[in-house]
Amino acid sequence: MTVREQGIQCIRDEAQALQELIPKMDEQFDRAVELCFRCHGKVIVTGVGKSGHIGAKIAATLSSTGTPAFYVNPLDVFHGDLGVMTGDDVVLAISNSGQTDELLRFIPMVLQMQIPIIAMTGNPQSLLAKYADCHLDVGVSHEADPMNLAPTSSATAQLAMGDAIAVALIGKRNFQPRDFAQFHPGGELGRRLLTTAQDVMRTTDLPTLDAGMTLGKAIILVSKGKLGLGVATDAELRVEGLITDGDIRRAMERWQAEFFSRTVGDIMTRHPKTVRPETKIADIQQVMNKYKIHSVLVTDKQGRLLGVVDHYACMI
């Protein structure tokens, strides 16, 4: 088997492991999601080795989607970290075998504090599954590695089950993109969801035109504006229409020699897309994509032009 074939087979095996999870999504999964949803404290995720790495990722996903969570190494519990746990918390304990010694020595402390336990294991008959309030079966028929030893398919199954819990909680909490942005202010998504039109709009040297202006004069102003458009406004800067480079080219083809005597009002779009200064960049991008346009006008409540946001301004 070639290197590429081995890689393909690995992906196939892990994909099969995920498919095998679906029949196991029963009332135990519902119970686990409910415990997390009703939790008034934190979801404390724990595991050892590869399961610990998966647990840390699951905790990060939960925290970023509205469920306070963090990862605790069970070995650290014996050296002071038990103090972070309260009776309002829920423990999500991950172990493929369900018999991991370091994890089992941690469980009696959790039981003594009467903290609910969600077990995620590949062995429903394990001690961890036995002492848990609910058990998520993530067992796989075989690992993806040729020796059937390295935690590959089993780790993928654990990760997918953690994502399934997080996604289910997103639905129960009606978690919205703006909520997500609050937890990701430094990322690209956060910037797009928190930045508004007034933060990025161009406000100086706007190519404003008069509807009665000839296209011969308008084309010069549009060119100087370097936005690929011109905005027709009245004396109080209320928006009356919009012309673009494309409108000008089509007008040239249509009227040819008469072009320079035609007016802005002859070709302008009379109801261009506008947004308010507080409109989020993410919403502006949706408008641009929906109507296949490259710019939107920013106006106040009276329809007066305040600025222009183009496609490049949204690429923050």
C-alpha angles and dihedrals in degrees: 000000000000124000091255092049090051090052092049091049090051091055091047092051093049092046089052090051090055092049089053090057094065097075088050093060096104138136089304089067090049089051093050093051091047092051090053092045094050093043111121093190129034136310104239110203119199139175143135130247116340090357087056092055090050089047092054090054092048091051090051091050092049092049093050092051101051104278112108106230142149139180124251124190106226089221090062092054089075090057103053108294092107086081092074092064124090136178090259093065133093123217122217106195118192125197128144093212096033086219101085105146097213090052095045091053087056095052098071089060090053092048091050090055089049092235114159114248127213110194121203110191143138092233118066089188095056125116091247091054090046095056097041126100088227135004129217111204110217096162118148129203092231142346121256095240118093092243093051089229112098115084098248111123090027092053090048090052092051091050093049092049090051090051090048090056092048093048092048090052091050087059095046092049094043086231110191134202091256089055089051090052091056088064094043105045093145098050130085092254091050092052092050093048096045102035115089135207092258089057094060108018122119111240105170131076092008113181098242118175140184117243089231094051116116117250089236090066095035093057090060093052092046090052093050091049091062092206097102091242147070127215121219110215138169126238091282093049094253108155114251101167150327136239126192137195087260092054090052094050092049091048090052091052092047102044102021106173092018092054097095093054095050120096135235088247090062094065108018124117102241098204107039121179112272135181135192123251091253094055111122120242090238090058092047090053089053090054091049093049094045096051096030093236131141101212141031130199120238113218138171125238090278092054095252116151114253102165149316129259116198133186093267093053089059092056094088 
